[in-house]
Amino acid sequence: MARRTRTRAESDGSVAPRGTPEERALGLLAVRWRSREELRRRLVRAGFDADDVETTLAGLEASGLIEDGRFAREVVRHQTGSRLAGDRAIREALRAKGVAPDVVERAVGEAGDESERALDLAQRRAPKLASLGPEQAHRRLFGLLMRRGYPVDVAREATREALKPIIEALEDLSAD
């Protein structure tokens, strides 16, 4: 049977959270990996006592269910795989989840070549912009890359490379 702990909500007379901090944490982890800090914030916000939350998190870390390095690698895998995000966006996502700076840098270091990701994303999106004028296509593609966290020089080069065949085709049509 799960041990029931006194919550902060019970102490001050407000409504107590249901279950134990461990049950709530396991429910959150069942959905996706989470950082230690992210779980701590969620449990405290739910009304659990801070000391009980720390004890619960320590137990989950000891059992291997919480590990910020693994969490950071999963975030990097998602951000570089499906989103094709730049290093800046990955860093921001990890920092927002409370991952320590050294773990963030180690994970971003494993992300691969940022220029290749930018070019891949730009080449995927460029054909959809072919109906626009060259300047508008350039602005939109460059803006997308900047929003995804790429540095200006990387975004500029990827945009130029991805739009080069489209612009050349438009110039060939106008020359005929």
C-alpha positions in Angstrom: 0.0 0.0 0.0 1.3 3.5 -0.9 2.4 5.6 2.0 0.3 8.7 2.4 2.2 11.9 3.3 0.9 15.2 4.7 0.8 17.7 1.9 1.2 21.5 1.9 -2.5 21.8 1.0 -3.5 19.7 4.0 -1.4 21.9 6.3 -3.0 25.2 5.2 -6.5 23.9 4.9 -6.8 24.0 1.1 -7.8 21.0 -1.1 -5.2 18.2 -0.9 -3.8 16.6 -4.1 -4.9 13.0 -4.8 -2.5 10.2 -4.3 1.2 10.4 -3.4 4.0 12.4 -5.0 5.4 9.1 -6.3 2.1 8.1 -7.9 1.8 11.5 -9.6 5.4 11.5 -10.8 5.0 8.0 -12.2 1.9 9.1 -14.0 3.8 12.0 -15.5 6.7 9.8 -16.5 4.3 7.3 -18.2 3.5 10.0 -20.7 7.1 11.0 -21.6 10.5 11.4 -20.1 10.9 14.4 -17.9 13.7 16.2 -16.2 14.1 16.2 -12.4 13.3 19.9 -12.2 10.3 19.6 -14.4 8.9 16.9 -12.1 9.7 18.9 -9.0 7.9 21.9 -10.3 4.8 19.9 -11.3 4.6 18.1 -7.9 5.0 21.2 -5.8 2.5 23.1 -8.0 0.1 20.1 -7.4 0.3 20.9 -3.7 2.7 18.2 -2.4 5.1 19.1 0.4 8.5 20.1 -0.9 10.4 17.7 1.4 8.2 14.8 0.3 8.7 15.8 -3.3 12.5 15.8 -2.9 12.4 12.4 -1.2 10.3 11.0 -4.0 12.6 12.4 -6.7 15.6 11.0 -5.0 14.0 7.6 -5.0 13.1 7.8 -8.6 16.6 8.9 -9.5 18.1 6.0 -7.5 15.8 3.6 -9.4 16.8 5.1 -12.8 13.4 6.5 -13.7 14.7 10.1 -13.7 18.0 10.9 -15.4 18.6 14.3 -16.9 21.2 13.1 -19.3 18.8 10.6 -20.9 16.0 13.2 -20.9 18.3 15.7 -22.7 19.3 13.1 -25.3 15.6 12.4 -26.0 14.9 16.1 -26.4 17.8 16.5 -28.8 16.7 13.4 -30.7 13.2 14.9 -31.1 14.4 18.4 -31.9 17.0 17.3 -34.5 14.9 14.5 -36.0 11.4 15.7 -36.5 11.7 19.5 -36.0 15.2 19.9 -37.5 15.8 22.6 -34.9 19.0 24.6 -34.5 21.3 24.4 -31.5 19.9 27.6 -29.9 16.3 26.2 -29.9 17.5 22.9 -28.4 19.4 24.7 -25.6 16.4 26.9 -24.9 14.1 23.8 -24.7 16.4 22.0 -22.3 16.9 25.1 -20.1 13.2 25.6 -19.9 12.8 22.1 -18.5 15.4 22.8 -15.8 18.3 20.8 -17.2 21.7 21.7 -15.8 23.9 23.8 -18.2 26.7 21.1 -18.4 24.1 18.4 -19.3 22.6 20.8 -21.9 26.0 21.4 -23.6 26.9 17.7 -23.6 23.6 16.8 -25.2 23.8 19.6 -27.8 27.3 18.5 -28.6 25.8 15.2 -29.7 23.2 16.8 -32.0 25.2 16.6 -35.1 26.1 19.2 -37.8 23.8 22.2 -37.4 24.5 23.4 -41.0 23.3 20.1 -42.4 20.1 20.2 -40.4 19.4 23.8 -41.6 20.0 22.8 -45.3 17.8 19.8 -44.9 15.0 21.9 -43.5 15.4 24.6 -46.1 15.4 22.1 -49.0 12.2 20.4 -47.7 10.4 23.8 -47.5 11.8 25.5 -50.6 9.6 23.8 -53.1 6.5 25.0 -51.3 7.7 28.5 -51.8 8.3 28.2 -55.5 5.1 30.1 -56.4 6.3 33.2 -54.5 8.7 35.7 -55.8 12.4 35.1 -55.0 12.5 37.9 -52.4 9.4 36.7 -50.6 10.5 33.1 -50.7 13.9 34.1 -49.3 12.3 36.1 -46.4 9.9 33.3 -45.5 12.5 30.6 -45.6 15.1 32.6 -43.8 12.5 33.6 -41.1 11.6 29.9 -40.6 15.2 29.0 -40.0 15.7 31.8 -37.6 12.6 30.8 -35.6 13.9 27.2 -35.5 17.1 28.5 -33.7 19.7 28.7 -36.4 22.4 31.4 -36.4 22.1 34.1 -39.0 25.0 32.9 -41.1 23.8 29.3 -41.1 20.2 30.4 -42.0 21.4 32.7 -44.8 23.6 30.0 -46.4 21.0 27.3 -46.2 18.3 29.6 -47.6 20.6 30.6 -50.5 21.5 27.0 -51.3 17.9 25.7 -51.1 16.4 28.5 -53.2 19.2 28.5 -55.8 17.6 25.8 -58.1 14.2 27.5 -57.9 15.6 30.9 -58.7 17.6 29.5 -61.6 14.5 27.8 -63.0 12.6 31.1 -62.7 15.4 33.0 -64.5 15.4 30.3 -67.3 11.6 30.8 -67.8 11.9 34.6 -68.0 14.8 34.3 -70.4 12.8 32.3 -72.9 
